[in-house]
Amino acid sequence: MFLWLSKALEWFVSPLAWSLLLAVAAALLRRRRRWAWSLAAGALAVLVAFSTEAVADAIQRAAERGARSTYRPEVVYDAVVVLGGIVDASASRASGEAELTDTADRIVRGFELIRSGHARTVVVSAGLVYPTPGDVPEADRLAARLARWGVPPAQIVPEASSRNTRENAIEVGRLAAARGWTSLLLVTSAAHVPRALGCFRAVGLAPDVLPVDYRAGDGRGRSWLPQAFALAKSTRAIHELAGRVAYRLAGYTR
């Protein structure tokens, strides 16, 4: 229930939704001109503000602030755990290949760690959130990609049951218990680190963590004109911050 409710509410926790709701309210109150104009101006202001790089980077920076690497280069980990959200499911169905998203740093870093000998096993934890006939789980697609890159199949463990971060932690915990793993390295996007690490700790795991995929800019060359990519960045960062609150209220993070 939590999974479906959280996915349904995602739309409402976004600047585009806020702008549209304000615009609808302005239309409904068009006979009260002062209210209507104020709401319409608010809708435009929200859309413009969250579409600027300065605002998007500020929110992204807030989301990434809690990401701290505890990776120890001198350790050979039992498993490096790569969390999903890396494959575009629709594009992959169309092409038949694992079409990677802009979070591909996760799988690239996992590949580098296993090939350099810093981990004995790479776990790819990612199932199907909205399965349709003929779908291939993300974990299986990424496992096949790793094998093509030269990682021995015996060192790849696809975990294709989990549908969200809490389930990632639960399923990886089961694998760790079954295989006797005692040292884990969690690899995920910097903004996702606090929620992911909280979920793993809540199920009794204490992995080291390696944040990747930093997205907050340094401010140089910044445009103050509204940009579609900036709105997308704002939206993703707000979703992550809202997700932390939801997970905390549900008792999924520690």
Sequence and secondary structure as in RCSB ss.txt:
>XXXX:A:sequence
MFLWLSKALEWFVSPLAWSLLLAVAAALLRRRRRWAWSLAAGALAVLVAFSTEAVADAIQRAAERGARSTYRPEV
VYDAVVVLGGIVDASASRASGEAELTDTADRIVRGFELIRSGHARTVVVSAGLVYPTPGDVPEADRLAARLARWG
VPPAQIVPEASSRNTRENAIEVGRLAAARGWTSLLLVTSAAHVPRALGCFRAVGLAPDVLPVDYRAGDGRGRSWL
PQAFALAKSTRAIHELAGRVAYRLAGYTR
>XXXX:A:secstr
 HHHHHHHHGGGSSHHHHHHHHHHHHHHTTTSHHHHHHHHHHHHHHHHHTTSHHHHHHHHHHHHTT      TT 
 BSEEEEES  B HHHHHHHSS  B TTTHHHHHHHHHHHTTSBS EEEE   SS  TT   HHHHHHHHHHHTT
  GGGEEEE    SHHHHHHHHHHHHHHHT   EEEEEEGGGHHHHHHHHHHTT   EEEEE      STT   S
  HHHHHHHHHHHHHHHHHHHHHHHT   
